[in-house]
């Protein structure tokens, strides 16, 4: 979210105005369960460099308020046999006109159907913050409904789902109070003080916070794939113990890496993060199941 709003803050006033006009055309209220015909599968997946010869696909899920473009800089940092695919959720970037989801269950149901045509080869997930929760529940949904299983999960900056939420629910708070929280999250004042722009952006931001705040964990068997968990050493929201508890959900192995940086360490520590992900993907590419 911080990276996106910093880019908006850097826009010239006329470009901010054009963005505002696009935002005003989106529906004013997010919905918990848009129709299943809401958008074709291709709208959900950004294939930055299509590679039909790729032996593995890595699907990346953004943090609250973020779009698929945050993963574009990863394009040349992964093994050549891996195709990078960003997940584009409704309510952001090229899907600004669509209402954002406020409940996780209907979102992962729709995502499972959207991704299914692209699961014709081994695949892995990376999710950051809200994206970690979405990708974890999507992996369980794919197991239930399509008998599809990722070869590994990379989960970052989010507490294990069985842990109680230590934070107060904020999505329903008045706009001025909500903006105080956003300021603490690192949103630039130039954005927060632009009333028109904030009015247009708030529905998606509120929807993302509501999706996380209303999540209810349900116990299921562990997933049969290794987990790699990432965290920021200066992250005041997610601590090492919160990350360690993810090990409950893998029946194989669960490793953990901590990088210098705050909640959005995927930007500040991008090269270290990509190196760790690439090492893990190389292990999967060399595994007997993928070498046949």
C-alpha positions as CSV (number, residue, x, y, z in Angstrom):
1,X,0.0,0.0,0.0
2,X,2.8,2.4,0.9
3,X,4.6,1.9,-2.4
4,X,1.4,2.6,-4.4
5,X,0.5,5.7,-2.6
6,X,4.0,7.1,-2.8
7,X,3.8,6.7,-6.5
8,X,0.4,8.6,-6.5
9,X,1.9,11.3,-4.4
10,X,4.7,11.7,-6.9
11,X,2.3,12.3,-9.8
12,X,1.8,15.8,-11.2
13,X,-1.5,17.6,-10.2
14,X,-3.0,17.0,-13.7
15,X,-2.2,13.3,-13.5
16,X,-3.6,13.0,-10.1
17,X,-6.8,14.6,-11.4
18,X,-7.0,12.1,-14.2
19,X,-6.5,9.3,-11.7
20,X,-9.3,10.8,-9.6
21,X,-11.7,10.8,-12.5
22,X,-11.0,7.1,-13.1
23,X,-11.5,6.4,-9.4
24,X,-14.8,8.2,-9.4
25,X,-16.2,5.8,-12.0
26,X,-15.9,2.9,-9.7
27,X,-18.8,1.6,-7.6
28,X,-19.1,3.6,-4.3
29,X,-19.5,0.5,-2.1
30,X,-17.5,-2.7,-1.8
31,X,-19.4,-5.9,-1.8
32,X,-18.8,-9.2,0.1
33,X,-19.8,-11.5,-2.7
34,X,-19.7,-10.1,-6.3
35,X,-21.3,-12.4,-9.0
36,X,-19.2,-15.3,-10.2
37,X,-19.4,-13.8,-13.7
38,X,-17.9,-10.6,-12.3
39,X,-14.7,-10.7,-14.4
40,X,-13.0,-13.2,-16.8
41,X,-10.0,-15.2,-15.5
42,X,-7.5,-13.1,-17.4
43,X,-8.4,-10.0,-15.4
44,X,-7.2,-11.7,-12.2
45,X,-3.7,-12.7,-13.5
46,X,-1.0,-10.4,-14.8
47,X,1.5,-12.4,-16.8
48,X,4.3,-9.9,-17.2
49,X,6.3,-12.1,-19.6
50,X,4.3,-15.0,-20.9
51,X,6.4,-18.2,-21.0
52,X,4.6,-21.3,-22.2
53,X,7.9,-23.2,-21.7
54,X,8.1,-22.3,-18.0
55,X,8.3,-25.4,-15.7
56,X,6.7,-23.6,-12.8
57,X,4.5,-20.6,-12.2
58,X,4.8,-18.3,-9.2
59,X,1.6,-16.4,-8.3
60,X,2.1,-13.3,-6.2
61,X,-0.6,-11.8,-3.9
62,X,-0.3,-8.1,-2.8
63,X,-0.8,-6.5,0.5
64,X,-3.9,-4.4,1.4
65,X,-4.4,-1.6,-1.0
66,X,-1.7,-3.0,-3.4
67,X,-2.0,-4.0,-7.0
68,X,-0.2,-6.6,-9.1
69,X,2.3,-3.9,-10.3
70,X,4.3,-4.1,-7.1
71,X,5.7,-7.4,-8.3
72,X,6.8,-6.2,-11.7
73,X,10.3,-5.4,-10.4
74,X,10.7,-9.1,-9.7
75,X,10.6,-10.0,-13.3
76,X,14.3,-10.5,-13.8
77,X,15.1,-11.7,-10.3
78,X,13.7,-15.2,-10.5
79,X,14.9,-18.4,-12.2
80,X,14.3,-18.3,-16.0
81,X,12.2,-21.5,-15.8
82,X,9.7,-19.7,-13.5
83,X,6.9,-17.6,-14.9
84,X,5.9,-14.7,-12.6
85,X,2.2,-14.0,-12.4
86,X,0.8,-11.1,-10.3
87,X,-2.7,-11.4,-8.9
88,X,-4.8,-8.3,-9.6
89,X,-7.7,-8.0,-7.2
90,X,-10.8,-5.9,-7.9
91,X,-10.7,-2.3,-6.9
92,X,-7.2,-1.3,-7.9
93,X,-5.1,-0.4,-11.0
94,X,-6.8,-1.7,-14.2
95,X,-9.7,-3.0,-12.1
96,X,-10.5,0.3,-10.4
97,X,-14.1,0.3,-11.6
98,X,-14.9,-3.0,-9.8
99,X,-15.9,-3.3,-6.2
100,X,-13.4,-4.8,-3.8
101,X,-14.3,-7.9,-1.7
102,X,-14.9,-7.5,2.0
103,X,-15.0,-11.2,2.8
104,X,-12.4,-13.8,2.2
105,X,-14.4,-16.9,1.5
106,X,-16.1,-15.6,-1.8
107,X,-12.8,-14.1,-2.9
108,X,-10.9,-17.4,-2.7
109,X,-13.7,-19.3,-4.3
110,X,-13.5,-16.9,-7.3
111,X,-9.7,-17.0,-7.3
112,X,-9.7,-20.8,-7.4
113,X,-11.8,-20.8,-10.5
114,X,-9.8,-18.0,-12.1
115,X,-6.4,-19.7,-11.5
116,X,-7.5,-23.2,-12.5
117,X,-6.7,-22.8,-16.2
118,X,-3.2,-21.7,-15.3
119,X,-2.5,-24.7,-13.0
120,X,-1.5,-27.0,-15.9
121,X,2.0,-27.1,-14.4
122,X,3.6,-27.0,-10.9
123,X,2.9,-23.7,-9.1
124,X,3.8,-21.8,-6.0
125,X,2.3,-18.8,-4.1
126,X,3.9,-15.7,-2.6
127,X,1.7,-13.6,-0.4
128,X,2.6,-10.4,1.5
129,X,0.5,-9.3,4.5
130,X,-3.1,-9.6,3.4
131,X,-1.8,-11.5,0.4
132,X,-0.3,-14.2,2.7
133,X,-3.8,-14.8,4.2
134,X,-5.4,-14.9,0.8
135,X,-2.9,-17.2,-0.7
136,X,-3.0,-19.6,2.3
137,X,-6.8,-19.9,2.2
138,X,-6.7,-20.2,-1.6
139,X,-4.3,-23.2,-1.3
140,X,-6.8,-24.9,1.0
141,X,-9.7,-24.0,-1.4
142,X,-7.8,-25.5,-4.4
143,X,-7.2,-28.7,-2.4
144,X,-10.9,-28.9,-1.5
145,X,-12.5,-28.1,-4.9
146,X,-9.9,-28.9,-7.6
147,X,-7.5,-31.3,-6.0
148,X,-4.6,-28.9,-6.9
149,X,-1.7,-28.4,-4.6
150,X,1.1,-25.8,-4.7
151,X,4.7,-27.1,-4.5
152,X,5.5,-24.5,-1.9
153,X,4.1,-21.4,-0.1
154,X,6.0,-18.2,0.5
155,X,4.2,-16.2,3.2
156,X,5.3,-12.8,4.4
157,X,4.4,-10.2,7.1
158,X,1.3,-11.9,8.4
159,X,0.6,-13.8,11.7
160,X,-0.4,-17.4,11.5
161,X,-4.1,-17.6,10.8
162,X,-5.1,-19.5,14.0
163,X,-3.7,-16.7,16.2
164,X,-6.2,-14.1,17.5
165,X,-6.1,-10.6,15.9
166,X,-4.3,-8.4,18.4
167,X,-5.4,-5.2,16.6
168,X,-8.7,-3.3,17.0
169,X,-11.1,-3.5,14.0
170,X,-10.8,-0.2,12.2
171,X,-12.6,-0.6,8.8
172,X,-15.8,0.8,10.2
173,X,-14.3,3.9,11.9
174,X,-15.0,7.4,10.7
175,X,-12.9,8.6,7.9
176,X,-10.8,11.0,9.9
177,X,-9.9,8.2,12.5
178,X,-9.3,5.8,9.6
179,X,-6.9,8.2,8.1
180,X,-4.9,8.5,11.3
181,X,-4.3,4.7,11.1
182,X,-3.3,5.1,7.4
183,X,-0.8,7.8,8.4
184,X,0.7,5.4,10.8
185,X,1.0,2.9,8.0
186,X,3.1,5.4,6.1
187,X,0.6,6.9,3.7
188,X,2.0,10.3,2.6
189,X,0.2,13.4,3.9
190,X,-0.1,14.7,0.4
191,X,-2.5,11.8,-0.3
192,X,-4.3,12.0,3.1
193,X,-4.9,15.7,2.7
194,X,-6.4,15.4,-0.8
195,X,-10.1,14.9,0.2
196,X,-11.3,14.0,-3.3
197,X,-8.6,11.4,-3.8
198,X,-9.1,9.9,-0.3
199,X,-12.8,9.7,-0.8
200,X,-12.3,7.7,-4.0
201,X,-9.6,5.4,-2.5
202,X,-11.1,4.7,0.9
203,X,-13.7,2.1,-0.2
204,X,-11.0,-0.3,-1.4
205,X,-8.8,0.4,1.6
206,X,-11.7,-0.2,3.9
207,X,-12.7,-3.3,2.1
208,X,-9.2,-4.8,2.4
209,X,-9.1,-4.1,6.2
210,X,-12.6,-5.5,6.6
211,X,-11.6,-8.7,4.7
212,X,-8.8,-9.3,7.2
213,X,-10.6,-8.1,10.3
214,X,-13.7,-10.4,9.7
215,X,-11.6,-13.5,8.8
216,X,-12.5,-16.6,10.9
217,X,-10.0,-19.4,11.0
218,X,-11.3,-23.0,10.5
219,X,-9.2,-26.0,11.3
220,X,-8.2,-28.2,8.4
221,X,-5.4,-30.8,7.9
222,X,-1.9,-29.3,7.1
223,X,-1.0,-28.6,3.5
224,X,1.4,-31.2,2.0
225,X,4.0,-28.6,0.8
226,X,6.9,-26.8,2.4
227,X,6.3,-23.3,3.8
228,X,8.9,-20.4,3.8
229,X,7.9,-17.6,6.1
230,X,9.4,-14.1,5.9
231,X,9.3,-11.2,8.3
232,X,10.7,-7.7,8.9
233,X,13.0,-7.2,11.9
234,X,11.5,-3.8,12.5
235,X,7.9,-4.8,11.9
236,X,5.9,-3.6,14.9
237,X,2.7,-5.4,13.7
238,X,4.0,-9.0,13.1
239,X,6.6,-10.5,15.4
240,X,8.8,-13.6,15.1
241,X,6.5,-15.7,17.3
242,X,3.5,-14.8,15.1
243,X,5.5,-16.2,12.1
244,X,6.7,-19.3,13.8
245,X,3.2,-20.5,14.4
246,X,2.7,-21.0,10.6
247,X,4.6,-24.3,11.1
248,X,1.3,-25.9,12.2
249,X,0.0,-25.7,8.6
250,X,2.7,-27.7,6.7
251,X,3.0,-31.4,7.0
252,X,6.6,-31.2,5.6
253,X,8.9,-28.3,6.5
254,X,8.6,-24.7,7.5
255,X,11.6,-22.3,7.4
256,X,11.7,-18.7,8.5
257,X,13.8,-15.7,7.3
258,X,13.9,-12.2,8.9
259,X,15.1,-9.2,6.9
260,X,16.0,-5.7,8.0
261,X,13.0,-3.5,7.5
262,X,9.5,-2.8,8.6
263,X,6.2,-4.4,7.4
264,X,6.9,-3.5,3.8
265,X,10.4,-5.1,3.7
266,X,9.6,-6.6,0.3
267,X,10.7,-3.2,-1.1
268,X,13.6,-2.3,1.1
269,X,15.0,-5.9,1.1
270,X,13.9,-6.9,-2.4
271,X,17.2,-8.4,-3.5
272,X,17.5,-10.5,-0.3
273,X,13.9,-11.6,-0.5
274,X,14.1,-12.6,-4.2
275,X,17.4,-14.5,-3.5
276,X,15.7,-16.5,-0.8
277,X,12.6,-17.2,-3.0
278,X,14.8,-18.1,-6.0
279,X,16.9,-20.6,-3.9
280,X,13.6,-22.3,-2.8
281,X,12.3,-22.4,-6.3
282,X,15.5,-23.9,-7.6
283,X,15.1,-26.7,-5.1
284,X,11.6,-27.3,-6.5
285,X,12.8,-27.2,-10.1
286,X,15.4,-29.8,-9.3
287,X,13.1,-32.1,-7.4
288,X,12.3,-35.5,-9.0
289,X,8.6,-34.6,-9.4
290,X,9.5,-31.7,-11.7
291,X,12.5,-33.3,-13.4
292,X,10.5,-36.1,-15.0
